Amino acid sequence: MASHSDQYCIDLPTAPATENKILVTGASGFIGGELIPELIARGYKLRIMVRSNVAMYRERWPSVEVVVADVLDYSQLKEALEGIDCAYYLIHSLHSASRFQELDALAARNFRQAAEENHLKRIIYLGSLGDPESQLSDHIRSRIKVAEELQKGNIPVTFLRAAVIIGSGSASYQIIHHLVRNCPVFLFPVWAKSKCQPIAIRDVIRYLVGCIENKETSGKVLDIGGQDILTYRDMIKIEAQIIRKKRLFLNSGFSAMSIYIRMINALTPVDHDLIKVLLESCTNDVLCLNTDIKNMIPYEPLSYREALVNALPIEPKGNPIHKKGNDVSQLGLQPQVLGPPHKSMGFISDIRYFLLHKPDEPTLVHFDSLAERENYTFRILQRLGVEVTTFKILNVHKIGINAPVKNVFEELLQWNGDSSCWPNHIAKVVNRNNRLENLSIYLFGWTKFIPLFKLSAITIKKIPDAVGADNARYLLYKCRGGYPIGIFSMYVRSSIADQNEKEQSQLFLVVGFNFYGKERWSNRNLINRMWEAIHDRVTLNVMNRFKQLCEWRFDKFKKG
């Protein structure tokens, strides 16, 4: 049984009904990933339904039965529901594609019919708040239609209706949080005055678990919300207070939804289609129309401020934050499956992926003193075979990669203008005849103009030294042009246990800054500092994306 130390439901005022065998659909999503550990901790017999990656879920939750099924495949669904007493229906398409309402309805119809054939006792469905009599967004209306489709059968359906869910892995929270982090000025449209009753993920899970344990909730439509009723403007301002960001908030008569969607897409890591779906829902008030559940499962939900504070340090138990480019389904979040970095689609994407985004894993090697920096510089330059008196100022980034040195270096040899790891719409890489000896970097991809800078290979070391214990390989270039770099190297070696390096390989990206002959570290002017700050953020993203690519590729190689 799971530990209760980090469980939401430890003091829930209901008793586990462990005689029921439960199916959780949407196990790969944010809500499912939070719900499953709670049900395990309370002793339930669980089966979870996923569409792929069975081994990963069995490793994550060894006590849980895992089945592969798609709600659009009736035969798979019927088999997945065999022997189940109660089921959580946590599936929704959040695409803005024209067919998503049709597919949502078909999925719900299949599920209802398969559940009836298997004689289920109950279905619990988590949908959206919204007054059915008002002009609702397509997204909210589709969720209501799903509930109506499930309710057409003879199995009691508990329909929980929630507004914005606040948790570290929810798409709504990520939009709010990253907007406040990245946007200094807010121009609020008229629809930002719509009212919302946000609810903490803790309280959503408590209600979901409480419903399975309280038969009085069976067959009911129950609204769930937090303590506060707020406008979307209020919600953003409170987040700014919590993370201590001074922001300018202005009202605006400008309400073009498409422009706001693009702006949010550029400033947050959330998918464009998901942003569109969620923003269109902001035009409606989403408030609890009944409070019946407070009498059935009596406890005090968190305030919005408390929910935000809890979201800051807590990582989702099941899944990572939803990222752009992944499939948007199952409440908008996907399992932590290795995959390649999503390729940038243009200049705005490059700005978002390489300048605005800040990955969790830092790469910049920090030095406490000039002497420490110079010593580190000396050892690296000496290892690379560079004249140590020529380039004294080094900027060093380092990241561990769970793949062999040989595989990592082979990825380095594929560096070109089509790489998903490089901001080619800001600074396009051109290698003539697919050779790495001479590279040109063009600003904004304008290849008809003079390059931003050129790289001429000093050494391309493909075979490690026979006497070298670190299996090192590297690309080393001399640079010239309008970018203040003297040398540039991408260097990979085996990890060293004595240095507490846990991954198989360590990748270094080394730059010898040469500010037009002004090499003294202490005398860098503002322009030079800006160059280095931009370089650091871009390099941080390049290396994290390269790590992701290498580990995904090596994982595929191991699986054949």
Beta strands, then each sheet from edge to edge (+ up, - down):
strand 1: 21-24
strand 2: 45-50
strand 3: 65-68
strand 4: 86-89
strand 5: 122-128
strand 6: 157-162
strand 7: 165-166
strand 8: 185-188
strand 9: 195-196
strand 10: 199-200
strand 11: 221-223
strand 12: 230-231
strand 13: 248-251
strand 14: 393-401
strand 15: 427-431
strand 16: 438-443
strand 17: 453-461
strand 18: 473-481
strand 19: 485-494
strand 20: 505-513
sheet 1: 3+ 2+ 1+ 4+ 5+ 6+ 11+
sheet 2: 7+ 10+
sheet 3: 8+ 13+
sheet 4: 9+ 12-
sheet 5: 14+ 20- 19+ 18- 17+ 16- 15+
end
